[in-house]
Amino acid sequence: MALPSLKRRRLLPSLLTALVLCAGIAASAVAAHASGESAGALAAFDFTQADEVARWRPVHHVGPLSATPDGMVIPVTGDDPHLIGPPVDLPEGADLWLLIRLRSEAGGPGEIFYCPRGQGPSGERKVPFAVPAGRWVERRVPLPALGPATRFRLDPPGGSGQAVVAWMRLERRMDIPPPEWPKPAPPALGPDARTVRSGPLVVRYAPGAPGRFAVEVAGTPMAAGLAESHIGYVHEGTVRWIPWRDGVRDPDGAVWRIAQTFTAGRDGTIDVAVRLSVDRPRDVVFLPALVLLPGAGSFGAAKKQAVLAGLEYLADEPSSSEADIRGPESRRQAPDRAKITFPLMAVAAGGRYVGLAWTPEERAAAVFDSPDRLFGSGGHVMGLVAPGSDGENRAPGSLVPRWPDRLEADTPILLHATIIGGEGDTVIAAVGQYVALRGLPPLPDTGLDAQGYVRLAAAGWLDSKIREGNRYRHAFWENWNPHPAADAGVWLRQLASAASDAALSKRLDEAARGAIGEVPPGQYFASAVGHVRPPAAPLVFGHVAESLDVARRTAESRIGRFDAQGRVLYQQARDKPDYAATHWSRESSGLAGRAAHEAIAAAVYAGDADLVRRAVGCVRALDRFAGTVPRGGQTWEVPLHTPDILASAHLVAAYTLAFEATGEPHFLQEARYWAWTGVPFVYLVNPTDGPVGVYSTIAVYGATNWQAPVWFGRPVQWCGLVYADALYRLGRHDSEGPWRRLADGIAAAGVQHTWKQNDANRQGLLPDWFAPREQVRAGPAINPGTVQASAARLYGLPPVYDYAVCRKAGLYVHAPGRVEVTDESATAVAFRVSGWPAGPYWVLVSGFGAGRAQPPTVRINGAAVEVGMRGAVANADAARRVGASPEGSRRAPAAAGDDAAGQGDTTPHEYVDSGALILRLEGDGRVEVGP
């Protein structure tokens, strides 16, 4: 998410060329090489004909075009392919469809630019369409009325391989205007009303009268059914609207049947079966299935929160607003089903919530509006209608499709949904109930065992374009330059220890030495290219004492971001828009959560009691956001207001650390809450029929710079992996939550997203984003570390870094491997370390307090060991002996196992008088630390 869309960037270098081509003098209209299927087209292009192909000109990143029996072959030679066609005379005032049949080896997003006479391509005159890799598809693209001498620019998908276009044609587009919807009224249930009860949830309904029902939660009215509506269909080119009710006969003789059946389910759930049918074929444009109106006739248009998983996460504010995205795609009332991360919508108000979960069905569209501006009920709208919504057949926010859906005679549409409800201040109760009801999906199949993953990640670090000598890029993309990276050395060393292939292990180890040799020892703590940044480098390569100073400075810096009121205020960057412009505040949970997370993580590493106390205070200041929406975690490109999974991630991590440091149950409770807030960003159902999709994560519910790229339905897995890293830690303290399973799923999806070894430049790298429909990886290719942090856990490898908090003694144990505290008192601790490095490594025990005159007593594997004393002066002397200043200067470490390789002293164990014990271990160790 660090860069604009590839397609947006394409426009700039070739704009002048395209303007000249599009503004050419009009020739006669292109002849329509029409077969039977294109009869009635306003214009047609048959690309199996050589003379037709000759009318099209390659403009950029396209090789010579050729006609074949399959169509026009387009060799794609770079990331910005486009070609332009001849002028076409089209009727004025007629909205159009452009239909295209094509196949692309690469797959991905394609685009059509339309250039009326004298005008060039622009972002306002383009329509995107999705193309899966390797198979023929037909796409229908809506265009406005254009007129004479219009040219079309075609941008085929991908940056390599071939695309083949069989034909294109233009047809008139039928306008399907919506009717005037009847204003909803309270349902008239009558004396024959029936009642279905499940725990606190009650539905009362009139039998045989679809939509006539009312919903109560814990004795409080919460929702009404939509009882008065329309059926819409097209007959002989005319749109007809008739009343929506069971048994209605339309003017053309067909009888429509509608049935809704309510059955008590698990506690707080009522299942609804819906059957829609007609006894003659009909082309349907609107058919309500099940529509709830929360708040109608009860709590009204106000709310505490609302959610449509994948698209809306609201406080008491309008849905489909332009606070996070501007333009047509802000309208999310009937969204593309592939953008819904799991089938749940809910509204919370007055300490209660009501929601709807459903079984996804391609012939049904979800409808959501909060407050209700569609029907004017005075409350909110959530429900299911037909036809479905596939991203092409509806204009954004439209209740009626662009074209009808055929419903054959006596062939019913069958839908299943569940009304849920209960007590709860926020929609988190509804999200938790959904997970309890439907469960989490199975882990996705990565196709790799542990050694297969090691080889893939190793290819990324060793052989992809992420690497240049001993330096590494954050991502392979345009002007991203390589630089020293201590974390690259750690990730390489971890893979070397895990690899069963001796030759690969040796390559990885040599690369690790080279990588760390580029980094000044004083920068080991903070030098990184990954998104997940454990402080493992000093523990693997030494110079732990220097890292303590960096950790203290880091903690002070992050604590300093909080003002006297406990706020972190957004500051507009000089070269950026004001990302707080559409938010009601200059602060957000994600902005403050990141600062608090980084503060407490650095403070706990340093073990400074005062720093830890002050960092815990920063976490406590986050309570100002309790019970709110996670927002504003990515204000380098996304508005402060935008709901954001990275905000959830940092808040979970910060509160979990605060709980570990203090033992206060409140912090654990808040960590759980924020963990649940991340769940609506995770695909718990597969959005398409492709193998990659489930457990993919939407980064934000909005767009970069309010405009593009639009991130709905476009997973950005690195953001989810930061969230997963926090969930793994929370899972240690909340074993009843779904956190480990959820984190494993996100990790497995991250492995699925990763470019495979058949892509020499990007093998082993994580795409910035993934297109589920096209099953295509795209954007900057990110280094493997972000995936590796969670994949190691997924595949059962030791964690690259672990820590333990010993609250009784006030100590913090840090190691490259697993740490388990076996005993502790106010004056002593005992712990086990399962270290993964193949060779010596360092264990840090911080928190003793400054000024201690004697080092603590230490036993390792039952034997007492000598601990040397290191003060500030001795530390500076030792640093000079190995060619480093106390702050750290560049030097290559010695071979693993050399006493001089890390601490700069021949004493393997030492105590730093700022309050830290540094132990040198090899393999697994049992450590006892006494007074």
Residue pairs with C-beta under 8 A, 6 or more apart in sequence:
1 634
1 637
1 638
1 699
1 700
1 704
1 709
1 711
1 716
1 719
1 768
1 769
2 475
2 636
2 637
2 768
2 780
3 9
3 477
3 478
3 768
3 779
3 780
4 704
4 705
4 708
4 709
5 704
5 708
5 709
6 79
6 778
6 779
7 109
7 111
7 128
7 155
8 123
8 708
8 709
9 80
10 79
10 80
10 82
10 155
11 121
11 122
11 123
13 60
13 80
14 59
14 60
14 80
14 82
15 120
15 121
17 59
17 60
18 59
18 82
18 84
18 113
18 115
18 120
18 121
18 153
19 120
19 121
21 57
21 59
21 84
21 151
22 84
22 115
22 118
22 119
22 120
22 121
22 151
22 153
23 115
23 117
23 118
23 119
23 120
24 87
24 151
25 149
26 87
26 89
26 117
26 148
26 149
27 86
27 87
28 89
29 43
29 87
29 88
29 89
30 43
30 45
30 52
30 55
30 85
30 86
30 87
30 88
32 38
32 41
32 43
32 44
32 169
33 44
33 45
33 46
33 49
33 52
34 41
34 44
34 46
34 169
35 46
38 44
38 46
38 167
38 169
40 171
41 169
41 170
41 171
42 90
42 91
42 94
42 96
42 169
42 170
42 171
42 172
43 88
43 89
43 90
43 169
43 170
44 167
44 168
44 169
44 170
45 52
45 85
45 167
45 168
45 169
46 52
46 167
47 53
47 67
47 71
47 72
47 165
47 166
47 167
47 168
48 67
48 68
48 69
48 70
48 71
48 166
48 167
49 67
50 67
52 67
52 72
53 65
53 66
53 67
53 72
55 85
55 86
56 65
56 72
56 83
56 84
56 85
56 86
56 154
57 83
57 84
57 85
58 64
58 65
58 74
58 83
59 82
59 83
59 84
59 153
60 78
60 80
60 81
60 82
61 76
61 77
61 78
61 79
61 80
61 81
61 82
61 159
62 74
62 75
62 76
62 77
62 81
62 82
62 83
62 156
63 74
63 75
63 76
63 77
64 75
65 72
65 73
65 74
65 83
66 72
66 73
67 73
68 164
70 103
70 164
70 166
71 101
71 102
71 164
71 165
71 166
71 167
72 164
72 165
73 162
73 163
73 164
74 81
74 83
74 156
74 162
74 163
74 164
74 165
75 162
76 106
76 156
76 158
76 159
76 160
76 161
76 162
76 163
77 160
78 159
79 159
80 159
81 155
81 156
81 158
81 159
81 163
82 113
82 153
82 154
82 155
82 156
83 153
83 154
83 156
84 115
84 151
84 152
84 153
84 154
85 151
85 152
85 153
85 154
86 151
87 117
87 148
87 149
87 150
87 151
88 149
88 150
88 151
88 152
88 170
89 147
89 148
89 149
89 150
90 96
90 145
90 146
90 147
90 148
90 150
90 170
91 145
91 147
92 145
92 146
92 147
92 148
93 145
94 145
94 172
94 173
95 142
95 143
95 144
95 145
95 172
95 173
95 175
96 142
96 143
96 144
96 145
96 146
96 170
96 171
96 172
96 173
97 140
97 141
97 142
97 143
97 170
97 171
97 172
97 173
98 112
98 114
98 127
98 140
98 141
98 143
98 152
98 168
98 169
98 170
99 138
99 139
99 140
99 141
99 168
99 169
99 170
99 171
100 112
100 129
100 138
100 139
100 141
100 165
100 167
100 168
101 136
101 137
101 138
101 139
101 165
101 166
101 167
101 168
102 110
102 131
102 136
102 137
102 139
102 156
102 163
102 164
102 165
102 166
103 131
103 134
103 135
103 136
103 137
103 163
103 164
104 110
104 131
104 133
104 134
104 156
104 157
104 158
104 161
104 162
104 163
104 164
105 133
105 134
105 158
105 160
105 161
105 162
105 163
106 133
106 157
106 158
106 159
106 160
106 161
106 163
106 776
107 131
107 132
107 133
107 134
107 157
107 158
107 771
107 774
107 775
107 776
108 130
108 131
108 133
108 157
108 158
108 771
108 774
108 776
108 778
109 128
109 129
109 130
109 131
109 157
109 771
109 774
109 776
109 778
110 128
110 129
110 130
110 131
110 139
110 154
110 155
110 156
110 157
111 126
111 127
111 128
111 129
111 154
111 155
112 126
112 127
112 129
112 141
112 143
112 152
112 153
112 154
112 155
113 121
113 122
113 125
113 126
113 152
113 153
113 155
114 125
114 126
114 127
114 143
114 144
114 146
114 150
114 151
114 152
114 153
115 121
115 125
115 150
115 151
115 152
115 153
116 125
116 146
116 147
116 149
116 150
117 147
117 148
117 149
117 150
119 125
121 153
123 708
127 141
127 142
127 143
129 139
129 141
129 392
130 139
130 391
130 771
130 773
130 774
131 137
131 139
131 156
131 157
131 774
132 690
132 773
132 774
132 775
132 776
133 158
133 774
133 775
133 776
136 166
139 392
140 392
140 393
140 402
140 403
141 392
142 173
142 395
142 402
143 170
143 173
152 168
154 165
154 168
156 163
156 165
157 163
157 774
157 776
158 776
173 402
174 234
174 237
174 403
176 232
176 234
176 239
176 285
176 400
176 401
176 402
176 403
176 404
177 239
177 400
178 286
178 398
178 399
178 400
179 230
179 232
179 241
181 229
181 230
181 374
181 375
181 376
182 228
182 229
182 230
182 375
183 228
183 375
183 376
183 377
184 224
184 226
184 227
184 228
184 293
184 296
184 375
184 376
184 377
185 227
185 228
186 214
186 224
186 296
186 297
187 206
187 211
187 212
187 213
187 214
187 224
187 225
187 227
188 206
188 212
188 227
189 204
189 205
189 206
189 212
189 213
189 214
190 206
192 206
192 207
193 204
193 205
193 206
194 204
194 205
194 206
194 207
194 262
195 202
195 203
195 204
196 202
196 203
196 204
196 205
196 262
196 263
196 264
196 270
197 264
198 264
198 265
198 266
198 267
198 268
198 269
198 270
199 267
199 268
199 422
200 217
200 218
200 219
200 268
200 421
200 422
200 423
201 215
201 216
201 217
201 268
201 269
201 270
201 419
201 420
201 421
201 422
202 215
202 216
202 217
203 213
203 214
203 215
203 216
203 262
203 270
203 419
204 213
204 214
204 216
205 212
205 213
205 214
205 225
205 260
205 262
206 212
206 213
208 246
209 227
209 245
209 246
210 225
210 227
210 244
210 245
210 246
210 258
210 259
210 260
210 288
211 225
211 226
211 227
211 228
211 229
211 244
211 260
211 288
211 291
212 225
212 227
213 224
213 225
213 260
213 262
214 221
214 223
214 224
214 225
215 221
215 222
215 223
215 224
215 292
215 354
215 419
215 421
216 222
217 352
217 353
217 354
217 421
217 422
217 423
218 352
218 422
218 423
220 298
220 350
220 352
221 297
221 298
222 294
222 295
222 298
222 299
222 349
222 352
222 354
222 421
223 292
223 293
223 294
223 295
223 296
223 298
223 354
223 379
224 292
224 293
224 296
224 297
224 298
224 377
224 379
225 290
225 291
225 292
225 293
226 288
226 291
226 292
226 293
226 375
226 377
226 381
226 383
228 243
228 244
229 243
229 244
229 288
229 291
229 375
230 241
230 242
230 243
230 244
230 286
231 241
231 242
231 243
231 244
231 248
231 250
231 256
231 284
231 286
231 287
231 288
232 239
232 240
232 241
232 284
232 285
232 286
232 287
232 400
233 239
233 240
233 250
233 282
233 283
233 284
233 285
233 404
234 240
234 283
234 285
234 404
235 252
235 282
235 283
239 285
240 250
240 251
240 252
241 286
242 248
242 250
242 251
242 256
244 258
244 287
244 288
245 258
246 256
246 257
246 258
246 259
247 255
247 256
247 257
248 255
248 256
249 255
249 256
250 256
250 282
252 280
253 280
254 278
254 279
254 280
254 282
255 278
255 279
256 276
256 277
256 278
257 275
257 276
257 277
257 278
257 279
257 412
258 274
258 275
258 276
259 273
259 274
259 275
260 272
260 273
260 274
260 290
261 272
261 273
261 274
262 270
262 271
262 272
263 270
263 271
263 272
263 273
264 270
264 271
265 271
265 418
265 437
266 437
268 420
268 421
268 422
268 433
269 418
269 419
269 420
269 433
269 437
270 418
270 419
271 416
271 417
271 418
272 290
272 416
272 417
272 418
272 419
273 414
273 415
273 416
274 289
274 290
274 384
274 413
274 414
274 415
274 416
274 417
275 412
275 413
275 414
275 415
276 287
276 289
276 386
276 407
276 412
276 413
276 415
277 407
277 410
277 411
277 412
277 413
278 407
278 409
278 410
279 409
279 410
280 409
281 406
281 407
281 408
281 409
282 406
282 407
283 404
283 405
283 406
283 407
284 386
284 387
284 404
284 405
284 406
284 407
285 387
285 400
285 401
285 404
285 405
286 385
286 386
286 399
286 400
287 385
287 386
287 387
287 407
287 413
288 383
288 385
289 364
289 383
289 384
289 385
289 386
289 413
289 415
290 356
290 383
290 384
290 415
290 417
291 367
291 381
291 382
291 383
291 384
291 385
292 354
292 356
292 381
292 382
292 383
292 419
293 372
293 375
293 377
293 379
293 380
293 381
294 347
294 349
294 354
294 379
294 380
294 382
295 301
295 302
295 303
295 347
295 349
295 371
295 377
295 378
295 379
295 380
296 372
296 377
296 378
296 379
296 380
297 378
297 379
298 379
299 349
299 350
299 379
300 378
300 379
301 371
301 372
301 378
301 379
301 380
302 316
302 349
303 314
303 316
303 347
303 348
303 349
303 370
303 380
304 315
304 316
304 348
304 349
304 350
304 425
304 426
304 627
305 313
305 314
305 315
305 316
305 347
305 348
305 426
305 427
305 629
306 312
306 314
306 319
306 345
306 346
306 347
306 348
306 370
306 380
306 427
307 313
307 314
307 344
307 345
307 346
307 427
307 430
307 431
307 680
308 319
308 332
308 335
308 340
308 344
308 345
308 366
308 368
308 382
309 340
309 341
309 342
309 343
309 344
309 345
309 431
309 680
310 335
310 339
310 340
310 341
310 342
310 680
310 681
310 683
310 698
310 701
310 712
310 713
311 332
311 335
311 339
311 340
311 368
311 701
311 712
312 319
312 320
312 332
312 368
312 370
312 701
313 427
313 629
313 630
313 643
313 677
313 680
313 701
314 370
314 629
315 628
315 629
317 323
318 370
318 371
319 332
319 333
319 368
319 369
319 370
320 330
320 331
320 332
320 333
320 369
320 397
321 330
322 330
322 582
322 706
323 582
323 583
323 639
323 641
323 642
323 702
324 330
324 582
324 638
324 639
324 641
324 642
324 643
324 700
324 701
324 702
324 703
324 706
325 702
325 703
325 706
325 707
325 710
326 703
326 706
326 707
327 707
328 395
328 396
328 397
329 396
329 703
329 710
329 712
330 396
331 396
331 397
331 398
332 368
332 396
332 397
332 712
333 367
333 368
333 369
333 374
333 381
333 397
333 398
333 399
334 365
334 366
334 367
334 385
334 389
334 394
334 397
334 398
334 399
335 365
335 366
335 368
335 389
335 712
336 389
336 390
336 391
336 394
336 713
337 360
337 362
337 365
337 366
337 388
337 389
337 390
337 687
338 390
338 391
338 687
338 688
338 713
338 772
338 773
339 391
339 687
339 712
339 713
340 360
340 366
340 685
340 687
341 680
341 681
341 682
341 683
341 684
341 685
341 687
341 698
342 434
342 438
342 680
342 682
342 683
342 684
342 685
343 357
343 358
343 359
343 360
343 366
343 685
344 355
344 356
344 357
344 430
344 431
344 434
344 680
345 355
345 356
345 366
345 368
345 382
346 353
346 354
346 355
346 356
346 382
346 420
346 427
346 430
346 431
347 353
347 354
347 355
347 370
347 380
347 382
347 427
348 424
348 425
348 426
348 427
348 429
348 430
351 423
351 424
351 425
352 421
352 422
352 423
352 424
353 420
353 421
353 422
353 423
353 424
353 426
353 427
353 429
353 430
354 419
354 420
354 421
355 382
355 419
355 420
355 421
355 427
355 430
355 433
355 434
356 382
356 383
356 384
356 417
356 418
356 419
356 420
357 417
357 418
357 420
357 434
357 437
357 438
358 364
358 366
358 384
358 415
358 416
358 417
358 418
359 415
359 416
359 417
360 685
361 388
361 413
361 414
361 415
362 388
362 390
363 386
363 387
363 388
363 405
363 413
364 384
364 385
364 386
364 388
364 413
364 415
365 384
365 385
365 386
365 387
365 388
365 389
365 394
366 382
366 383
366 384
366 389
367 374
367 381
367 382
367 383
367 384
367 385
367 399
368 381
368 382
369 380
369 381
370 380
370 381
370 382
371 378
371 379
371 380
372 378
372 379
372 380
372 381
374 381
374 399
375 381
384 415
384 417
385 399
386 405
386 407
386 413
387 393
387 401
387 404
387 405
388 405
389 401
391 713
391 773
392 402
393 401
393 402
393 403
393 405
394 400
394 401
394 402
395 402
407 413
418 437
420 430
420 433
420 434
420 437
422 429
422 430
422 433
423 429
424 430
425 627
426 627
428 673
428 676
428 677
431 676
431 679
431 680
432 676
435 679
435 684
435 738
438 684
440 684
440 738
440 741
440 742
440 745
441 684
441 685
441 686
441 694
441 695
441 745
443 695
443 741
443 744
443 745
443 748
444 691
444 692
444 693
444 694
444 695
444 745
444 748
444 749
444 752
445 691
445 748
446 453
446 748
446 751
446 752
448 456
448 751
449 795
450 498
450 795
450 796
450 797
451 499
451 500
451 501
453 751
453 791
453 795
454 495
454 498
454 499
454 500
454 504
455 499
455 501
455 504
455 757
456 751
456 754
456 756
456 757
456 763
456 764
457 491
457 495
457 764
457 784
457 787
457 788
457 791
458 495
458 499
458 504
458 507
458 508
458 764
459 757
459 763
459 764
460 466
460 754
460 763
460 764
460 765
460 783
460 784
461 467
461 472
461 488
461 491
461 492
461 495
461 508
461 511
461 764
461 783
461 784
462 492
462 507
462 508
462 511
463 760
463 763
463 764
464 476
464 760
464 761
464 762
464 763
464 764
464 765
464 781
465 473
465 476
465 761
465 762
465 781
466 472
466 473
466 475
466 476
466 482
466 765
466 781
466 783
466 784
467 473
467 482
467 511
468 482
469 482
469 514
470 511
470 514
470 515
470 517
470 518
471 482
471 483
471 484
471 485
471 515
471 518
472 482
472 483
472 485
472 488
472 515
472 529
472 783
473 480
473 481
473 482
473 483
473 529
473 783
474 480
474 529
474 530
474 782
474 783
475 765
475 768
475 780
475 781
475 782
475 783
476 761
476 762
476 765
476 780
476 781
477 768
477 779
477 780
477 781
480 780
483 529
484 515
484 518
484 519
484 520
484 523
484 527
485 515
485 518
485 519
485 527
485 528
485 529
486 515
486 516
486 519
486 523
486 524
486 525
486 527
486 528
486 537
486 541
487 527
487 528
487 529
487 530
487 533
487 534
487 536
487 537
487 785
488 512
488 515
488 529
488 783
488 785
489 512
489 513
489 515
489 516
489 519
489 537
489 540
489 541
490 512
490 534
490 536
490 537
490 540
490 541
490 800
490 816
491 530
491 784
491 785
491 788
491 800
492 508
492 509
492 511
492 512
492 515
493 508
493 509
493 512
493 540
493 837
494 788
494 792
494 797
494 800
494 836
495 508
495 788
496 505
496 506
496 508
496 509
496 512
496 838
497 505
497 836
497 837
497 838
498 792
498 797
498 836
499 505
499 508
509 838
513 892
513 893
513 895
516 524
516 537
516 541
516 892
516 893
517 891
517 892
517 893
518 890
519 527
519 537
519 890
520 884
520 888
520 889
520 890
520 891
521 542
521 543
521 546
521 879
521 882
521 884
521 888
521 889
521 891
521 893
522 543
522 546
522 549
522 550
522 884
522 885
522 886
522 887
522 888
522 889
523 550
523 888
524 537
524 538
524 541
524 543
524 546
524 547
524 550
524 888
525 535
525 537
525 538
525 546
525 547
525 550
525 551
525 554
525 605
526 550
526 554
527 537
528 785
529 783
529 785
530 783
530 785
530 786
530 788
530 789
531 718
531 721
531 722
531 782
531 785
531 786
532 721
532 722
532 725
532 785
532 786
532 789
532 790
534 789
534 800
534 801
535 547
535 551
535 601
535 602
535 605
535 801
535 814
536 800
536 801
536 816
537 547
538 544
538 546
538 547
538 842
538 844
539 801
539 814
539 815
539 816
539 841
539 842
539 843
539 844
540 816
540 837
540 841
540 842
541 893
541 901
541 902
542 842
542 893
542 901
542 902
542 903
542 904
543 884
543 888
543 902
543 903
543 904
544 842
544 844
544 902
544 903
544 916
544 918
545 870
545 875
545 903
545 910
545 912
545 916
545 918
546 879
546 884
546 886
546 887
546 888
547 605
548 605
548 606
548 607
548 844
548 846
548 912
548 914
548 916
549 886
549 887
550 888
551 602
551 603
551 605
551 606
552 602
552 606
552 608
552 611
554 598
554 599
554 602
555 599
555 600
555 602
555 603
555 606
555 608
555 611
555 615
556 611
558 595
558 596
558 598
558 599
558 602
558 615
558 618
559 599
559 611
559 614
559 615
559 618
561 568
561 595
562 568
562 592
562 595
562 596
562 618
562 621
563 569
566 617
566 618
566 620
566 621
566 624
567 587
567 592
567 621
567 624
568 587
568 591
568 592
568 595
569 586
569 587
570 579
570 580
570 586
570 587
570 588
570 591
570 632
570 635
570 640
572 578
572 579
572 580
573 636
576 636
577 705
579 632
579 635
579 638
579 639
579 640
580 586
580 639
580 640
580 641
581 639
582 639
582 640
582 641
582 706
583 631
583 632
583 639
583 640
583 641
584 641
585 640
586 640
587 632
588 625
588 631
588 632
588 633
588 635
588 640
588 641
588 647
589 622
589 625
589 628
589 629
589 630
589 631
589 632
589 647
589 651
590 630
590 631
590 632
590 633
590 634
590 644
590 646
590 647
590 648
590 650
590 651
591 632
591 633
591 635
591 640
591 647
592 618
592 621
592 622
592 625
593 622
593 625
593 630
593 633
593 647
593 650
593 651
593 654
593 674
594 633
594 646
594 647
594 650
595 618
596 615
596 618
596 619
596 621
596 622
596 650
596 654
597 650
597 651
597 653
597 654
597 657
599 614
599 615
599 618
600 612
600 615
600 616
600 618
600 619
600 654
600 657
600 658
600 661
601 653
601 657
602 611
602 615
603 611
603 612
603 614
603 615
604 612
604 615
604 657
604 660
604 661
604 803
604 805
604 812
605 803
605 812
605 814
605 844
605 846
606 846
606 916
607 811
607 812
607 845
607 846
607 847
607 848
607 915
607 916
608 846
608 847
608 914
608 915
609 810
609 847
609 849
612 661
612 847
616 658
616 661
616 662
618 654
619 654
619 655
619 657
619 658
619 667
620 658
622 651
622 654
622 655
622 670
623 670
625 651
626 670
626 673
627 673
629 643
629 677
630 643
630 644
630 645
630 647
630 648
630 651
630 674
630 677
630 678
631 640
631 641
631 642
631 643
631 644
631 647
632 638
632 639
632 640
632 641
632 642
632 644
632 647
633 644
633 645
633 646
633 647
633 648
633 649
633 650
634 642
634 644
634 646
634 699
634 700
634 719
637 704
637 705
638 644
638 700
638 702
638 703
638 704
639 702
639 706
641 702
642 700
642 701
642 702
643 681
643 700
643 701
643 702
644 699
644 700
644 701
644 719
645 678
645 681
645 682
645 697
645 698
645 699
645 700
645 719
645 720
645 723
646 699
646 719
646 722
646 723
648 674
648 675
648 677
648 678
648 681
648 723
649 678
649 719
649 722
649 723
649 725
649 726
650 722
650 726
651 670
651 671
651 674
651 677
652 671
652 674
652 675
652 678
652 723
652 726
652 727
652 730
653 725
653 726
653 729
655 667
655 668
655 670
655 671
655 674
656 667
656 668
656 671
656 726
656 729
656 730
656 733
658 664
658 667
659 665
659 667
659 668
659 671
659 733
660 733
660 805
661 805
661 807
662 807
663 807
668 733
668 734
671 730
671 733
671 734
672 730
672 734
672 737
675 726
675 727
675 730
675 734
675 737
675 739
678 723
678 727
679 742
681 697
681 698
681 699
681 701
681 720
681 723
682 695
682 696
682 697
682 698
682 720
682 742
682 745
682 746
683 693
683 694
683 695
683 696
683 697
683 698
683 715
683 772
684 694
684 695
685 694
686 693
686 694
687 693
687 696
687 713
687 772
687 773
688 772
688 773
688 775
690 772
690 773
690 775
691 752
691 775
692 749
692 752
692 753
692 770
692 772
692 775
693 772
694 745
694 749
695 720
695 742
695 745
695 746
695 748
695 749
696 715
696 717
696 720
696 749
696 753
696 770
696 772
697 715
697 716
697 717
697 719
697 720
697 721
697 723
697 746
697 749
698 711
698 712
698 713
698 714
698 715
698 716
699 711
699 715
699 716
699 719
699 720
700 711
700 719
701 711
701 712
702 710
702 711
703 709
703 710
703 711
704 711
709 769
711 769
713 772
714 769
714 770
714 771
715 749
715 753
715 769
715 770
715 772
716 768
716 769
717 746
717 749
717 750
717 753
717 766
717 767
717 770
717 787
718 766
718 768
718 782
718 786
720 746
720 749
720 750
721 746
721 747
721 750
721 786
721 787
721 789
721 790
722 786
723 746
724 742
724 743
724 746
724 747
724 750
724 790
725 743
725 789
725 790
727 739
727 740
727 742
727 743
727 746
728 739
728 740
728 743
728 790
728 793
730 737
730 739
731 737
731 739
731 740
731 743
743 790
743 793
744 790
744 793
744 794
746 790
747 787
747 790
747 791
747 793
747 794
748 794
750 766
750 786
750 787
750 790
750 791
751 787
751 791
751 794
753 766
753 767
753 770
753 777
754 764
754 765
754 766
754 767
754 784
754 787
755 762
755 763
755 764
755 765
755 766
755 767
755 777
755 781
756 763
757 763
757 764
761 781
762 777
762 781
764 784
765 781
765 782
765 783
765 784
766 781
766 782
766 783
766 784
766 786
766 787
767 777
767 778
767 779
767 780
767 781
767 782
768 778
768 779
768 780
768 781
768 782
769 778
769 779
770 776
770 777
770 778
771 778
788 800
789 800
792 798
792 799
792 800
793 799
797 836
798 817
798 818
798 834
798 835
798 836
799 817
799 818
800 816
800 836
801 814
801 815
801 816
802 814
802 815
802 816
802 817
802 818
802 819
803 812
803 813
803 814
803 815
803 819
804 812
804 813
804 819
804 820
804 821
804 831
805 811
805 812
806 812
806 813
806 821
806 824
806 829
806 831
806 847
808 824
808 825
808 826
809 824
809 825
809 826
809 827
809 828
809 829
809 847
810 847
810 849
811 824
811 829
811 845
811 846
811 847
811 848
811 929
812 844
812 845
812 846
812 847
813 819
813 821
813 829
813 831
813 833
813 843
813 844
813 845
814 843
814 844
814 845
814 846
815 833
815 835
815 841
815 842
815 843
815 844
815 921
816 835
816 836
816 837
816 841
816 842
817 833
817 834
817 835
817 836
817 837
817 841
818 832
818 833
818 834
819 831
819 832
819 833
820 831
820 832
820 834
821 829
821 830
821 831
822 830
822 831
822 832
822 926
823 829
823 830
824 830
827 930
827 931
828 928
828 929
828 930
828 931
829 845
829 928
829 929
830 926
830 927
830 928
830 929
831 926
831 927
832 924
832 925
832 926
832 927
833 843
833 921
833 924
833 925
833 927
834 924
835 841
835 843
835 921
835 922
835 923
835 924
835 925
837 896
838 896
839 896
839 897
839 922
840 896
840 897
840 901
840 902
840 920
840 921
840 922
841 920
841 921
841 922
842 902
842 903
842 918
842 919
842 920
842 921
843 918
843 919
843 920
843 921
843 925
843 927
844 916
844 917
844 918
844 919
845 916
845 917
845 918
845 919
845 929
846 915
846 916
846 917
847 915
847 916
848 856
848 911
848 915
848 916
848 917
849 915
850 913
850 914
850 915
851 913
852 911
852 913
852 915
854 869
855 867
855 868
855 869
855 910
855 911
855 917
856 867
856 911
856 917
856 929
856 930
856 931
857 864
857 867
857 929
857 930
857 931
858 864
858 865
858 867
858 909
858 917
858 919
858 927
858 928
858 929
858 930
859 865
859 927
859 928
859 930
860 919
860 921
860 925
860 926
860 927
861 925
861 926
862 926
865 908
865 909
865 919
866 907
866 909
867 907
867 909
867 910
867 911
867 917
868 905
868 907
868 909
868 910
868 911
869 910
869 911
869 913
870 878
870 905
870 910
870 911
870 912
870 913
871 912
871 913
872 913
872 914
875 886
875 912
876 885
876 886
878 903
878 904
878 905
879 885
879 886
879 888
879 904
881 904
882 891
882 900
882 904
883 889
883 891
884 891
884 904
893 901
893 902
894 900
894 901
895 901
899 905
899 906
899 908
900 906
902 920
903 910
903 918
903 920
908 919
908 920
909 917
909 918
909 919
909 920
910 917
910 918
911 917
911 918
912 918
917 929
919 927
921 927
